[in-house]
Amino acid sequence: MGLNKLGPAAGGKKLPTREQLQRENERLKEKIKILEAQLEDTQLALCDVYEAMLTGGEL
């Protein structure tokens, strides 16, 4: 029995190929790395603001 490339899960549309899924997966992994770095930068900036508030210092 072969794989059905059409179906209810795909809304009757053709399912993506393995190659397309792999490319999307790599693109999403790269986006995650970027977002993780941005989140870390935000957390560090918030730490700086918090420390400045505690010490009455300037940023």
Rosetta blueprint (number, residue, H / E / L):
1 M L
2 G L
3 L L
4 N L
5 K L
6 L L
7 G L
8 P H
9 A H
10 A H
11 G L
12 G L
13 K L
14 K L
15 L L
16 P L
17 T L
18 R H
19 E H
20 Q H
21 L H
22 Q H
23 R H
24 E H
25 N H
26 E H
27 R H
28 L H
29 K H
30 E H
31 K H
32 I H
33 K H
34 I H
35 L H
36 E H
37 A H
38 Q H
39 L H
40 E H
41 D H
42 T H
43 Q H
44 L H
45 A H
46 L H
47 C H
48 D H
49 V H
50 Y H
51 E H
52 A H
53 M H
54 L H
55 T H
56 G L
57 G L
58 E L
59 L L
